[in-house]
Amino acid sequence: MPRETRAHAAASEATAGGRENLRRRVVEAAADLLAREGRAAVTTRAVAAAAGVQPPAIYRHFDDMEGLMEAVAEHTYGAFLAAKHTGAHLDDPLADLRAGWDLAVEFGLAHPALYALMYGEPSRGTTSAAFRAGMEILMGRIRRLAAGGRLRVDEQLAATLVHATARGAVLTWLSQPEDQRDPAFLSVMRESMVAAVTNEKPAVQDAGPAGAARALRAALPEQSTLSGAERDLLGEWLDRLATAG
């Protein structure tokens, strides 16, 4: 990089806006390299060259390359969601669940290198901001199912099953040769997940207490009549009833 360019970059980085702009350039450069050439191509030198900065500048914004890759995951996932119309199907929480699962799978298939990096190893992908954002959206869908009496299992188990089936479907699909990929596999996986976590009919119409307990438990955080201590106690009772059922 020419001396004048380096001086300009250093001056730009001295301001808050300049620092944010440089950070964004680095993340976008790393994301582009990852998408085009794979994880092995995302080196400090390559990212710095693509972003038009000196290598030390990267480590003024990220502790290490793992931190940079987490930022890439958050950036890419956020951009993907922003490009989609992800409004909830409030009138049909089951359709909303299917749409959310399809969206998660679509993200993985659209960004195979990033998805493999995020979820290809058991120790990865559970603490990043991107993962937390996705789980927050998923939990909203799960709570709507519970509030409608459609949840067969407790909320946390349902979320785990939804995430696990989407993750497994994407990684399995990506591991197969292209000529052996059958689109029916994805739809069968999704419907297997739906059958595992939901009731065919709202459980609150049944005589048993479990479905009603799950429905009330989902709505409990929105109640203002009870005190915090009372909500906590009732929540504990409802959890026990739902589990017993």
Helices and strands as residue ranges (DSSP letters): H 3-13, H 16-37, G 39-41, H 44-51, H 55-58, H 65-83, H 93-110, H 112-119, H 129-147, H 155-175, G 178-180, H 183-197, G 203-205, H 209-219, G 220-222, H 228-244
